[in-house]
Amino acid sequence: PRIQEILDRLADDLLAAGSPADLAATVNWPLPITVICEMLGVPVEDQRRFREWTDKMLVINGDGTEAEASRQHLKDYLRDLIAKHRVEPQDDLLTELITARDVDDRLSEEELITFTITLLVAGHETTANQTGNFVFLLLANRALWETLVADPDLIPAAVEELLRFVPLGGGAGFVRIAKEDLVLASGHPIAAGDAVMADMGSANRDELVYPHADQIDFHREENQHVAFGHGAHHCLGAPLARMEMQMAITSLVKR
């Protein structure tokens, strides 16, 4: 209900601004950063500063000085916020993490701060970008958009298909080293000692798993994509991201 309340307000702002509308500035970014800040216990008046710091942290340019300075600003801010929550515990995620640190001794102070930064950044940046990517693709292929306008009940399946179809980033992540000789299902051999990069985007377009993998199909019956990773590295925030993307697109197609 709280997410819908936020979305209704943002959609009102979007419509009130008239045409052309800036979806990214009006809906895509404000929604997830408001939600994750409220979950963590970050005051609403500080959310704009968080957006500025995280934007600069994620941009790779120059010698990295600006990115590192922004990370330090964020760490200093969170250090102060954690101190305030210790004095006055709140019903929020930051207080839960402080308890894991102070009572259960499961986190060091530095781990507490770093984990909070991870949740804050990952909790909005990826969802904001993918919501924009999805809406761009739907509007660029207008029949897909009209399909959802006509049948909003398709949106949960559509979001899963868009997660499969649209890669979140251009990189393949970390390099792994094969411990033993093996042969992939495709017949490709990998020798012990070979460097291997697992590309999520490629995996999500694997014809051995997804028939007509390069086509968008909102009625796909089997869609066990790896957009959120897998196993021990599966995204902690996947349920929240799904909810936000489904609700955002639903609000847009209905209004």
Wavefront OBJ file of the C-alpha trace (Angstrom):
o trace
v 0.000 0.000 0.000
v 2.795 2.469 0.799
v 4.465 1.880 -2.581
v 1.133 2.484 -4.332
v 0.667 5.690 -2.355
v 4.097 6.919 -3.516
v 3.357 5.890 -7.099
v 0.013 7.684 -7.164
v 1.698 10.911 -6.087
v 4.494 10.523 -8.650
v 2.038 9.725 -11.444
v 0.061 12.848 -10.511
v 3.280 14.871 -10.828
v 4.035 13.243 -14.187
v 0.628 14.115 -15.596
v 0.630 17.606 -14.115
v 3.964 18.389 -15.821
v 2.382 17.875 -19.234
v 4.095 16.805 -22.418
v 6.893 16.001 -22.986
v 7.254 14.154 -19.677
v 10.521 13.110 -18.036
v 9.704 9.639 -16.746
v 13.153 9.057 -15.258
v 13.138 12.218 -13.149
v 9.466 12.037 -12.181
v 8.842 8.333 -11.487
v 11.700 5.902 -12.152
v 14.256 7.413 -9.758
v 12.050 8.896 -7.006
v 10.108 5.649 -6.454
v 12.853 3.172 -5.487
v 15.007 5.712 -3.646
v 12.002 6.802 -1.563
v 11.139 3.180 -0.769
v 14.666 2.074 0.191
v 15.260 5.233 2.238
v 12.014 4.703 4.142
v 12.898 1.038 4.745
v 16.360 1.932 6.019
v 15.203 4.916 8.047
v 16.795 7.743 6.066
v 14.984 11.095 6.513
v 13.056 12.145 3.419
v 14.806 15.518 3.275
v 18.166 13.763 2.728
v 17.094 11.642 -0.234
v 18.244 14.175 -2.835
v 21.753 14.109 -1.342
v 21.774 10.327 -1.516
v 20.852 10.410 -5.191
v 23.670 12.865 -5.929
v 26.259 10.836 -4.009
v 25.277 7.480 -5.522
v 25.197 8.948 -9.051
v 28.782 10.151 -8.666
v 29.909 6.896 -7.042
v 28.711 4.873 -10.040
v 30.249 7.033 -12.757
v 33.658 5.823 -13.909
v 35.648 8.771 -15.244
v 38.828 10.706 -14.565
v 40.964 9.385 -11.746
v 38.027 8.331 -9.553
v 38.555 11.206 -7.104
v 34.954 12.437 -7.317
v 33.552 8.917 -6.908
v 35.716 8.275 -3.856
v 34.789 11.648 -2.321
v 31.087 10.860 -2.761
v 31.547 7.441 -1.151
v 33.261 9.123 1.801
v 30.417 11.663 2.138
v 27.955 8.774 2.208
v 30.000 6.841 4.786
v 30.284 9.903 7.038
v 26.554 10.555 6.765
v 25.657 6.957 7.591
v 28.079 6.902 10.505
v 26.173 9.846 12.018
v 22.775 8.295 11.183
v 23.790 4.993 12.821
v 24.858 6.894 15.955
v 21.437 8.596 16.102
v 19.633 5.256 15.656
v 21.673 3.768 18.500
v 20.414 6.485 20.816
v 16.843 6.365 19.488
v 16.084 2.958 17.861
v 13.459 3.041 15.111
v 11.188 0.481 13.439
v 13.389 0.258 10.346
v 16.038 -1.853 8.640
v 18.961 0.242 9.882
v 17.991 -0.477 13.492
v 17.831 -4.202 12.647
v 21.360 -4.026 11.212
v 22.604 -2.153 14.272
v 21.151 -4.950 16.422
v 23.038 -7.503 14.305
v 26.181 -5.482 15.016
v 25.741 -4.560 18.680
v 23.766 -7.491 20.081
v 24.496 -10.491 17.884
v 28.082 -9.462 17.018
v 27.566 -10.530 13.396
v 28.975 -7.374 11.771
v 31.948 -5.130 12.414
v 31.282 -1.379 12.453
v 32.877 -1.013 9.007
v 30.821 -3.937 7.657
v 27.671 -2.323 9.040
v 28.387 0.908 7.155
v 29.461 -0.851 3.944
v 26.439 -3.168 3.974
v 24.105 -0.210 4.478
v 25.703 1.549 1.493
v 25.296 -1.625 -0.575
v 21.603 -1.889 0.313
v 21.017 1.787 -0.346
v 22.712 1.881 -3.761
v 21.575 -1.533 -4.997
v 18.130 -0.846 -3.564
v 17.335 1.924 -6.011
v 19.839 2.330 -8.856
v 19.187 -1.003 -10.590
v 15.397 -0.794 -10.252
v 15.300 2.791 -11.521
v 17.422 1.973 -14.563
v 15.567 -1.205 -15.461
v 12.158 0.426 -15.129
v 13.322 3.049 -17.618
v 14.782 0.405 -19.934
v 11.534 -1.573 -19.824
v 9.273 1.390 -20.561
v 11.563 2.530 -23.390
v 11.429 -0.924 -24.974
v 7.640 -1.163 -24.559
v 7.055 2.248 -26.121
v 9.547 1.576 -28.919
v 7.549 -1.580 -29.699
v 4.121 -0.045 -29.325
v 2.187 -3.289 -29.774
v 3.789 -4.617 -26.580
v 2.677 -1.525 -24.669
v -0.852 -1.762 -26.033
v -0.978 -5.440 -25.043
v -0.394 -4.463 -21.414
v -2.849 -1.552 -21.600
v -5.486 -4.008 -22.803
v -4.588 -6.674 -20.225
v -2.724 -5.378 -17.136
v -2.949 -8.863 -15.597
v -0.098 -9.793 -17.932
v 2.292 -7.376 -16.207
v 3.880 -9.821 -13.700
v 4.746 -12.218 -16.552
v 5.794 -9.274 -18.730
v 8.229 -8.019 -16.073
v 9.811 -11.483 -15.855
v 10.188 -11.604 -19.633
v 11.662 -8.105 -19.713
v 14.086 -9.058 -16.925
v 15.177 -11.982 -19.097
v 15.362 -9.960 -22.305
v 16.967 -6.680 -21.185
v 20.498 -6.966 -19.733
v 21.063 -4.738 -16.718
v 24.707 -4.050 -17.528
v 27.214 -4.551 -20.299
v 29.810 -6.482 -18.296
v 30.102 -10.156 -17.437
v 31.297 -9.643 -13.884
v 34.167 -11.489 -12.249
v 36.524 -13.943 -13.911
v 36.421 -17.525 -12.642
v 39.122 -20.163 -13.152
v 38.023 -23.692 -14.070
v 39.286 -26.257 -11.532
v 38.858 -29.224 -13.868
v 38.208 -30.114 -17.514
v 34.568 -29.962 -18.527
v 32.298 -29.732 -21.550
v 29.325 -27.343 -21.647
v 25.877 -28.473 -22.802
v 26.601 -26.700 -26.091
v 29.582 -29.024 -26.629
v 32.162 -26.328 -25.961
v 35.154 -27.667 -23.979
v 36.720 -25.792 -21.072
v 40.099 -26.939 -19.776
v 41.300 -26.794 -16.184
v 43.005 -23.441 -15.666
v 40.931 -21.631 -18.318
v 39.542 -18.221 -17.375
v 35.746 -18.132 -17.654
v 33.329 -15.195 -17.557
v 29.662 -15.964 -16.926
v 27.530 -13.492 -18.878
v 24.009 -13.231 -17.439
v 22.682 -11.521 -20.561
v 23.949 -14.330 -22.744
v 22.533 -16.975 -20.397
v 19.113 -15.315 -20.579
v 19.160 -15.623 -24.393
v 20.204 -19.309 -24.437
v 18.215 -21.081 -27.166
v 18.710 -24.408 -25.350
v 16.613 -23.014 -22.483
v 14.297 -20.442 -24.102
v 12.601 -21.149 -27.440
v 12.824 -18.091 -29.758
v 15.061 -16.507 -27.115
v 15.575 -13.278 -29.084
v 11.862 -12.518 -29.087
v 9.746 -11.014 -26.309
v 6.936 -13.370 -25.313
v 4.682 -12.333 -22.425
v 3.095 -15.811 -22.489
v 6.359 -17.728 -22.064
v 5.545 -20.712 -19.830
v 9.044 -21.496 -18.529
v 11.091 -18.442 -17.619
v 13.739 -19.356 -15.045
v 15.960 -16.398 -15.960
v 19.099 -15.431 -14.048
v 18.613 -11.642 -14.102
v 18.863 -11.643 -10.302
v 21.794 -14.047 -10.216
v 21.661 -17.550 -8.787
v 22.510 -19.602 -5.732
v 24.514 -17.931 -2.979
v 24.712 -14.742 -5.066
v 20.980 -14.401 -5.781
v 19.902 -10.792 -5.247
v 18.610 -10.144 -1.714
v 16.328 -7.414 -3.037
v 14.713 -9.400 -5.873
v 11.209 -9.502 -4.294
v 11.267 -5.737 -3.673
v 12.585 -4.946 -7.163
v 9.912 -7.156 -8.755
v 7.177 -5.477 -6.727
v 8.345 -1.964 -7.607
v 8.719 -2.679 -11.332
v 5.367 -4.456 -11.566
v 3.569 -1.692 -9.691
v 5.279 1.123 -11.607
v 4.386 -0.317 -15.009
v 0.857 -1.110 -13.844
v 0.334 2.491 -12.730
v 1.703 3.812 -16.019
v -0.394 1.608 -18.308
v -3.558 2.263 -16.302
v -3.088 6.053 -16.217
l 1 2 3 4 5 6 7 8 9 10 11 12 13 14 15 16 17 18 19 20 21 22 23 24 25 26 27 28 29 30 31 32 33 34 35 36 37 38 39 40 41 42 43 44 45 46 47 48 49 50 51 52 53 54 55 56 57 58 59 60 61 62 63 64 65 66 67 68 69 70 71 72 73 74 75 76 77 78 79 80 81 82 83 84 85 86 87 88 89 90 91 92 93 94 95 96 97 98 99 100 101 102 103 104 105 106 107 108 109 110 111 112 113 114 115 116 117 118 119 120 121 122 123 124 125 126 127 128 129 130 131 132 133 134 135 136 137 138 139 140 141 142 143 144 145 146 147 148 149 150 151 152 153 154 155 156 157 158 159 160 161 162 163 164 165 166 167 168 169 170 171 172 173 174 175 176 177 178 179 180 181 182 183 184 185 186 187 188 189 190 191 192 193 194 195 196 197 198 199 200 201 202 203 204 205 206 207 208 209 210 211 212 213 214 215 216 217 218 219 220 221 222 223 224 225 226 227 228 229 230 231 232 233 234 235 236 237 238 239 240 241 242 243 244 245 246 247 248 249 250 251 252 253 254 255
